[in-house]
Every structure is written in C-alpha cells, then in structure tokens.
Amino acid sequence: MVEKDSIFLTIEQAIAAVCLDFRQYEPQVLLFSEIISVLSKGDIIAKRVMGKDGLWISMTGQRKMCWLENFELIETMCDIISNSKADPITLTAVCSRVFQTRAFTEKDPTSGQPGVRILTGMEDFTCRQCGKCCRTLDYHNEVTSDDVVR
C-alpha cells in the first residue's frame, strides 16, 4: 500500500495557509458562508445574495449588516479565522473544506502541540523534470536559496 503524502501544520500555520489560499482567488462566497457557520456558532451572521460575489455580514456586537465583497470580504474572512480561537478539530474541518482534501487533527511529534495533518495527494504525482523539487522545497514559508540551487 502506498503511504499517503501529507503535510503537518501547526494551528498558526494552518490559519496562515487558509488565509493564503483565500488571497489567491476571488471571494468564494459559498465556502465563506459555510466557514462562518462552522466558526461563529451563531455570533456572526452571513447572508448571500444570489448572483453577487459578496456577503451581508453582521459581526458580533453590530446591529446592522454590512455588505462586503472583493478584498474587504477576503480580509474579513482572514480576521474571522485568525480571531476565532477555533479548537483543532474545528480548524481541521475548515482546512478540509478549503483545501478540498482529507485533514486530521494530530499532535506535532516534536512539540506535542496540536495541529492539522493535510493529505496532499502527491503520492501518485510524476514529474517531467527531476521529480523531487516539489517534494523537497521549503514551501511552508518561501523558496530558499537552497531550493533554487536544487
């Protein structure tokens, strides 16, 4: 049996990865609505308008809903996730939805801190070049000078 390729992310890294993903695309209104529902437990209300790429959102403590779209909606979603204090199980559910793959709550083998293991689906990937770079690059943070040399 082929071992599934995966990456372990700390809670902070998982939140950063989700926000990085959000910033790569136009607002994903349906996904954002689902995530708000999972994270806010009713404290934040989001209403979609069919055919529009935005959300009416009422944040905790606000009486009126405000319309958010584009960059403002994406940054608000990142703020919601960053400030949610989501437990590892809830954050794992968010990661699974955002990255459209299986994810598991797991403890970091070195620190013992909880985090998220995300399946990458790379175990069957065959590269036309060396076949190693995408597996060994320091893609957690950036491309390092050592990565470029490879």
Secondary structure, DSSP 4 states (H G I P E B T S, - for coil): -PPPPEEEEEHHHHHHHHHHHHTTSS--HHHHHHHHHHHHTTSSEEEE-TT-SEEEEE-TT-SS-EEEEHHHHHHHHHHHHHHS---HHHHHHHHHHHHTS-EEEEE-TTT--EEEEEE--GGG---SS-S-HHHHS-TTT---HHHHH-
